[in-house]
Amino acid sequence: MDEVKKPSKLRRYWKETVRVLRVTKKPNRNEYKAVVKVTSLGMAIIGLLGFAIFIVVQLLF
């Protein structure tokens, strides 16, 4: 019975994938810059937080 469901799940997955690819579009220059800025800011915040934790641990022990 599982063998009957697998092709339908695979077919449904493929249809959803094709649908998503049709809807998506390549970002323009402004959208790309915004994504890069937000990603860079997030990485910087996470890096600074990790560095602060490292410094605190080094000072405590």
N, CA, C and O atoms as a Tinker XYZ file with bonds, in Angstrom:
   244  protein
     1  N      0.822000   -1.187000    0.000000    73     2
     2  CA     0.000000    0.000000    0.000000    64     1     3
     3  C      0.868000    1.254000    0.000000    63     2     4     5
     4  O      0.481000    2.256000   -0.601000    81     3
     5  N      2.029000    1.232000    0.654000    73     3     6
     6  CA     2.931000    2.381000    0.645000    64     5     7
     7  C      3.454000    2.667000   -0.751000    63     6     8     9
     8  O      3.704000    3.820000   -1.103000    81     7
     9  N      3.619000    1.614000   -1.548000    73     7    10
    10  CA     4.141000    1.800000   -2.896000    64     9    11
    11  C      3.180000    2.615000   -3.754000    63    10    12    13
    12  O      3.616000    3.330000   -4.656000    81    11
    13  N      1.906000    2.522000   -3.494000    73    11    14
    14  CA     0.921000    3.274000   -4.262000    64    13    15
    15  C      0.994000    4.757000   -3.899000    63    14    16    17
    16  O      0.795000    5.604000   -4.770000    81    15
    17  N      1.275000    5.094000   -2.634000    73    15    18
    18  CA     1.282000    6.478000   -2.191000    64    17    19
    19  C      2.550000    7.209000   -2.606000    63    18    20    21
    20  O      2.508000    8.420000   -2.825000    81    19
    21  N      3.670000    6.516000   -2.720000    73    19    22
    22  CA     4.935000    7.184000   -3.022000    64    21    23
    23  C      4.911000    7.931000   -4.352000    63    22    24    25
    24  O      5.326000    9.089000   -4.388000    81    23
    25  N      4.447000    7.327000   -5.447000    73    23    26
    26  CA     4.421000    8.103000   -6.692000    64    25    27
    27  C      3.523000    9.332000   -6.599000    63    26    28    29
    28  O      3.844000   10.367000   -7.184000    81    27
    29  N      2.412000    9.243000   -5.884000    73    27    30
    30  CA     1.536000   10.408000   -5.804000    64    29    31
    31  C      2.190000   11.499000   -4.952000    63    30    32    33
    32  O      2.039000   12.683000   -5.257000    81    31
    33  N      2.914000   11.127000   -3.891000    73    31    34
    34  CA     3.629000   12.121000   -3.093000    64    33    35
    35  C      4.734000   12.766000   -3.914000    63    34    36    37
    36  O      4.937000   13.979000   -3.859000    81    35
    37  N      5.441000   11.947000   -4.672000    73    35    38
    38  CA     6.517000   12.467000   -5.512000    64    37    39
    39  C      5.953000   13.389000   -6.584000    63    38    40    41
    40  O      6.520000   14.447000   -6.854000    81    39
    41  N      4.857000   13.001000   -7.186000    73    39    42
    42  CA     4.223000   13.818000   -8.218000    64    41    43
    43  C      3.741000   15.141000   -7.622000    63    42    44    45
    44  O      3.909000   16.197000   -8.230000    81    43
    45  N      3.140000   15.079000   -6.431000    73    43    46
    46  CA     2.660000   16.302000   -5.773000    64    45    47
    47  C      3.841000   17.217000   -5.430000    63    46    48    49
    48  O      3.761000   18.431000   -5.613000    81    47
    49  N      4.928000   16.634000   -4.936000    73    47    50
    50  CA     6.122000   17.421000   -4.620000    64    49    51
    51  C      6.662000   18.104000   -5.877000    63    50    52    53
    52  O      7.028000   19.279000   -5.847000    81    51
    53  N      6.709000   17.358000   -6.975000    73    51    54
    54  CA     7.229000   17.919000   -8.220000    64    53    55
    55  C      6.341000   19.069000   -8.706000    63    54    56    57
    56  O      6.853000   20.100000   -9.142000    81    55
    57  N      5.020000   18.902000   -8.635000    73    55    58
    58  CA     4.104000   19.961000   -9.059000    64    57    59
    59  C      4.275000   21.214000   -8.206000    63    58    60    61
    60  O      4.269000   22.330000   -8.726000    81    59
    61  N      4.428000   21.027000   -6.890000    73    59    62
    62  CA     4.641000   22.173000   -5.999000    64    61    63
    63  C      5.963000   22.868000   -6.312000    63    62    64    65
    64  O      6.042000   24.096000   -6.296000    81    63
    65  N      6.987000   22.090000   -6.592000    73    63    66
    66  CA     8.295000   22.660000   -6.928000    64    65    67
    67  C      8.207000   23.494000   -8.201000    63    66    68    69
    68  O      8.713000   24.615000   -8.243000    81    67
    69  N      7.579000   22.966000   -9.222000    73    67    70
    70  CA     7.428000   23.683000  -10.487000    64    69    71
    71  C      6.603000   24.953000  -10.272000    63    70    72    73
    72  O      6.918000   25.998000  -10.842000    81    71
    73  N      5.547000   24.871000   -9.451000    73    71    74
    74  CA     4.707000   26.041000   -9.169000    64    73    75
    75  C      5.517000   27.137000   -8.483000    63    74    76    77
    76  O      5.400000   28.309000   -8.840000    81    75
    77  N      6.336000   26.764000   -7.504000    73    75    78
    78  CA     7.155000   27.751000   -6.802000    64    77    79
    79  C      8.162000   28.387000   -7.756000    63    78    80    81
    80  O      8.374000   29.599000   -7.712000    81    79
    81  N      8.775000   27.594000   -8.607000    73    79    82
    82  CA     9.751000   28.132000   -9.552000    64    81    83
    83  C      9.102000   29.084000  -10.560000    63    82    84    85
    84  O      9.747000   30.027000  -11.019000    81    83
    85  N      7.843000   28.851000  -10.906000    73    83    86
    86  CA     7.149000   29.762000  -11.819000    64    85    87
    87  C      6.845000   31.097000  -11.146000    63    86    88    89
    88  O      6.888000   32.146000  -11.789000    81    87
    89  N      6.538000   31.056000   -9.855000    73    87    90
    90  CA     6.138000   32.267000   -9.129000    64    89    91
    91  C      7.348000   33.138000   -8.795000    63    90    92    93
    92  O      7.244000   34.364000   -8.787000    81    91
    93  N      8.490000   32.515000   -8.519000    73    91    94
    94  CA     9.657000   33.285000   -8.086000    64    93    95
    95  C     10.238000   34.091000   -9.234000    63    94    96    97
    96  O     10.034000   33.780000  -10.408000    81    95
    97  N     10.977000   35.147000   -8.858000    73    95    98
    98  CA    11.628000   35.978000   -9.860000    64    97    99
    99  C     13.005000   36.368000   -9.350000    63    98   100   101
   100  O     13.280000   36.309000   -8.152000    81    99
   101  N     13.847000   36.759000  -10.263000    73    99   102
   102  CA    15.189000   37.196000   -9.898000    64   101   103
   103  C     15.087000   38.575000   -9.253000    63   102   104   105
   104  O     14.410000   39.456000   -9.782000    81   103
   105  N     15.763000   38.772000   -8.099000    73   103   106
   106  CA    15.668000   40.081000   -7.445000    64   105   107
   107  C     16.407000   41.150000   -8.244000    63   106   108   109
   108  O     17.416000   40.873000   -8.892000    81   107
   109  N     15.883000   42.387000   -8.187000    73   107   110
   110  CA    16.586000   43.471000   -8.857000    64   109   111
   111  C     17.725000   43.960000   -7.957000    63   110   112   113
   112  O     17.918000   43.439000   -6.858000    81   111
   113  N     18.461000   44.936000   -8.415000    73   111   114
   114  CA    19.653000   45.396000   -7.693000    64   113   115
   115  C     19.315000   45.900000   -6.287000    63   114   116   117
   116  O     20.028000   45.590000   -5.332000    81   115
   117  N     18.231000   46.675000   -6.154000    73   115   118
   118  CA    17.856000   47.218000   -4.845000    64   117   119
   119  C     17.449000   46.128000   -3.864000    63   118   120   121
   120  O     17.833000   46.164000   -2.695000    81   119
   121  N     16.672000   45.158000   -4.339000    73   119   122
   122  CA    16.274000   44.045000   -3.476000    64   121   123
   123  C     17.492000   43.251000   -3.036000    63   122   124   125
   124  O     17.591000   42.851000   -1.876000    81   123
   125  N     18.414000   43.025000   -3.952000    73   123   126
   126  CA    19.621000   42.263000   -3.638000    64   125   127
   127  C     20.457000   42.997000   -2.586000    63   126   128   129
   128  O     20.952000   42.379000   -1.644000    81   127
   129  N     20.613000   44.315000   -2.748000    73   127   130
   130  CA    21.377000   45.105000   -1.777000    64   129   131
   131  C     20.725000   45.037000   -0.397000    63   130   132   133
   132  O     21.420000   44.917000    0.612000    81   131
   133  N     19.398000   45.114000   -0.350000    73   131   134
   134  CA    18.693000   45.051000    0.934000    64   133   135
   135  C     18.922000   43.706000    1.613000    63   134   136   137
   136  O     19.156000   43.652000    2.820000    81   135
   137  N     18.856000   42.626000    0.848000    73   135   138
   138  CA    19.086000   41.297000    1.413000    64   137   139
   139  C     20.517000   41.171000    1.923000    63   138   140   141
   140  O     20.748000   40.608000    2.993000    81   139
   141  N     21.473000   41.689000    1.167000    73   139   142
   142  CA    22.882000   41.632000    1.596000    64   141   143
   143  C     23.081000   42.433000    2.879000    63   142   144   145
   144  O     23.786000   41.982000    3.782000    81   143
   145  N     22.471000   43.612000    2.972000    73   143   146
   146  CA    22.611000   44.438000    4.175000    64   145   147
   147  C     22.025000   43.746000    5.398000    63   146   148   149
   148  O     22.661000   43.703000    6.450000    81   147
   149  N     20.834000   43.213000    5.269000    73   147   150
   150  CA    20.174000   42.555000    6.397000    64   149   151
   151  C     20.959000   41.314000    6.823000    63   150   152   153
   152  O     21.146000   41.073000    8.015000    81   151
   153  N     21.414000   40.534000    5.854000    73   151   154
   154  CA    22.187000   39.338000    6.166000    64   153   155
   155  C     23.502000   39.701000    6.845000    63   154   156   157
   156  O     23.893000   39.062000    7.822000    81   155
   157  N     24.181000   40.716000    6.339000    73   155   158
   158  CA    25.444000   41.148000    6.932000    64   157   159
   159  C     25.236000   41.652000    8.354000    63   158   160   161
   160  O     26.026000   41.343000    9.247000    81   159
   161  N     24.190000   42.416000    8.564000    73   159   162
   162  CA    23.894000   42.921000    9.899000    64   161   163
   163  C     23.619000   41.773000   10.869000    63   162   164   165
   164  O     24.101000   41.778000   12.002000    81   163
   165  N     22.855000   40.808000   10.424000    73   163   166
   166  CA    22.568000   39.634000   11.270000    64   165   167
   167  C     23.827000   38.860000   11.607000    63   166   168   169
   168  O     24.010000   38.443000   12.751000    81   167
   169  N     24.699000   38.661000   10.627000    73   167   170
   170  CA    25.955000   37.947000   10.878000    64   169   171
   171  C     26.833000   38.727000   11.846000    63   170   172   173
   172  O     27.474000   38.136000   12.716000    81   171
   173  N     26.869000   40.053000   11.704000    73   171   174
   174  CA    27.678000   40.882000   12.594000    64   173   175
   175  C     27.151000   40.810000   14.025000    63   174   176   177
   176  O     27.930000   40.693000   14.970000    81   175
   177  N     25.842000   40.878000   14.181000    73   175   178
   178  CA    25.250000   40.810000   15.515000    64   177   179
   179  C     25.548000   39.461000   16.167000    63   178   180   181
   180  O     25.935000   39.404000   17.334000    81   179
   181  N     25.369000   38.390000   15.423000    73   179   182
   182  CA    25.640000   37.057000   15.967000    64   181   183
   183  C     27.127000   36.911000   16.301000    63   182   184   185
   184  O     27.480000   36.330000   17.327000    81   183
   185  N     27.994000   37.435000   15.438000    73   183   186
   186  CA    29.430000   37.372000   15.698000    64   185   187
   187  C     29.822000   38.163000   16.931000    63   186   188   189
   188  O     30.613000   37.685000   17.744000    81   187
   189  N     29.283000   39.364000   17.085000    73   187   190
   190  CA    29.579000   40.179000   18.269000    64   189   191
   191  C     29.045000   39.529000   19.538000    63   190   192   193
   192  O     29.700000   39.574000   20.580000    81   191
   193  N     27.877000   38.933000   19.462000    73   191   194
   194  CA    27.317000   38.240000   20.614000    64   193   195
   195  C     28.201000   37.054000   21.003000    63   194   196   197
   196  O     28.483000   36.843000   22.183000    81   195
   197  N     28.629000   36.294000   20.021000    73   195   198
   198  CA    29.529000   35.169000   20.295000    64   197   199
   199  C     30.854000   35.630000   20.871000    63   198   200   201
   200  O     31.392000   35.000000   21.782000    81   199
   201  N     31.380000   36.718000   20.350000    73   199   202
   202  CA    32.640000   37.260000   20.857000    64   201   203
   203  C     32.483000   37.749000   22.293000    63   202   204   205
   204  O     33.363000   37.527000   23.125000    81   203
   205  N     31.359000   38.419000   22.587000    73   203   206
   206  CA    31.107000   38.900000   23.946000    64   205   207
   207  C     31.012000   37.729000   24.922000    63   206   208   209
   208  O     31.561000   37.795000   26.022000    81   207
   209  N     30.330000   36.674000   24.536000    73   207   210
   210  CA    30.227000   35.485000   25.392000    64   209   211
   211  C     31.609000   34.884000   25.606000    63   210   212   213
   212  O     31.943000   34.490000   26.723000    81   211
   213  N     32.414000   34.809000   24.553000    73   211   214
   214  CA    33.774000   34.276000   24.660000    64   213   215
   215  C     34.599000   35.099000   25.647000    63   214   216   217
   216  O     35.298000   34.540000   26.493000    81   215
   217  N     34.520000   36.415000   25.541000    73   215   218
   218  CA    35.287000   37.290000   26.436000    64   217   219
   219  C     34.829000   37.105000   27.884000    63   218   220   221
   220  O     35.658000   37.019000   28.790000    81   219
   221  N     33.525000   37.044000   28.101000    73   219   222
   222  CA    32.999000   36.848000   29.459000    64   221   223
   223  C     33.497000   35.525000   30.039000    63   222   224   225
   224  O     33.918000   35.474000   31.195000    81   223
   225  N     33.453000   34.474000   29.256000    73   223   226
   226  CA    33.913000   33.163000   29.729000    64   225   227
   227  C     35.405000   33.209000   30.032000    63   226   228   229
   228  O     35.844000   32.639000   31.031000    81   227
   229  N     36.195000   33.875000   29.189000    73   227   230
   230  CA    37.642000   33.975000   29.417000    64   229   231
   231  C     37.941000   34.770000   30.695000    63   230   232   233
   232  O     38.870000   34.430000   31.428000    81   231
   233  N     37.172000   35.809000   30.962000    73   231   234
   234  CA    37.403000   36.612000   32.164000    64   233   235
   235  C     36.983000   35.894000   33.426000    63   234   236   237
   236  O     37.591000   36.090000   34.479000    81   235
   237  N     35.951000   35.062000   33.343000    73   235   238
   238  CA    35.466000   34.336000   34.519000    64   237   239
   239  C     36.378000   33.177000   34.895000    63   238   240   241
   240  O     36.561000   32.890000   36.078000    81   239
   241  N     36.943000   32.519000   33.912000    73   239   242
   242  CA    37.758000   31.330000   34.219000    64   241   243
   243  C     39.184000   31.590000   33.944000    63   242   244
   244  O     40.021000   30.709000   34.141000    81   243
